[in-house]
Structures are given as C-alpha cells and as structure tokens.
Amino acid sequence: GTPQSARNIPLAAIFLPLFLLQGVGVLFAVSKLVEKVILLL
C-alpha cells in the first residue's frame, strides 16, 4: 500500500490552493468595495 505521508500530501495540495484562492477573492472584493467608497466620498 501507499505510505501514510504520501496519502496526506494530495489533500494539502488540494485544500491549500482553495484557501489561497478564497483569500485572494476576499482581498479583491474588499479592495473593490473600498474603491467604491472612496469614489463616493
């Protein structure tokens, strides 16, 4: 069978980019919101 560590690596490889993408998406949304607020002022 496959070693325990080799089986855990793909999970991290799947979840880490998802978390990174989510973080980038949140930052992007916040920056757009701030931009709109600044333009309205």
Secondary structure as GFF3:
##gff-version 3
##sequence-region A 1 41
A	DSSP	alpha_helix	4	40	.	.	.	ID=ss1
###
